[in-house]
Amino acid sequence: MTTPASGAGGAADLPDYAPIPRSALGPALNEQRYYVGRVERNLYWVTDGVYNSAFLATADGVVVFDAPPSIGPNLRRAVDEIAAADGVSNRVTHLVYSHHHADHAGAAALFEGDVVRIGHEETSRLLARDDDPARPVPQVTFTDTHTLDVGGERVELAWHGPNHSPDNIYIHFPGHDTLMLIDVVNAGWVPIYNVNLSDDVPGYIGAPAIALSYPWTHLISGHLGRLATRDDVTVHQQYIADIEASAREALAAVDPIPFYMAAGENAWAGVKANLDTVTERAAAPIVAKYTGVLAAADIEEFTYTTTFQIMQSLRLNTGLGVSRPVNP
């Protein structure tokens, strides 16, 4: 893997990674370090270049979708800016949680008063468990679907099973040709460590197909400073499919027995050596193929840890490559 030089301790010591494809980059940020742009009509998205949020400015108030703390008060500024320009109220009446994670919901408490907070029932349970005052528990919850009607606009919320997290939902704006799905597809970029730090690998792998089953042109994803397209989702699917195929080949090709024999009594050393070899064999061609196609593909730790997670999911969820007794 590409790693910083021994003893490196600062940003100046970063490796010389491949240039970021221009197509992966979003619009420039303003002096306050945010960008707010129109998606369709009165639906807007906000980014700080790494995290994304959205809001719907209606005649009856503003509906906010996620409140990342990295954007923080700039989300309030973006709402005020657009409300003033559009001649509508800047009062936030509703806040929708995509899921419970603090990096996407940790500024929710900035919107005080009689704001109605909405989330999946599992989001409510997990927020109650976490007991974080920055992320108030939603007053309105749902099990499978919920339709939100505000100011003549309709938003459809749906849970289709666990993916990145147990509670991550699909947010569809049928009147705005837009879908919001957080922490699955990073527009133009590879997932970071461990399939985007996801809890459920099969659910994560299946989520893009569910997203594509909705009618939409614009996708608001959780990260990295631009709106996504259907083509972005397709490229992401191909990247993950290539990893899965490569992991299957590596599991079939690498014999674990020599590693266990060489390790002797240290069983975990044998396991590590075997799984490291499988991961290296599976991930290396993916890094080579997608460098220059998806941004940060050459940060090998990202593809290697994602490959490891997918390989382990194949082992644990399908039985592929799991050791069998020699004499059953």
Summary of the structure (lengths in Angstrom):
residues: 328
radius of gyration: 21.8
end to end distance: 38.8
largest distance: 76.7
contacts: 1087
relative contact order: 0.12
helix: 39%
strand: 20%
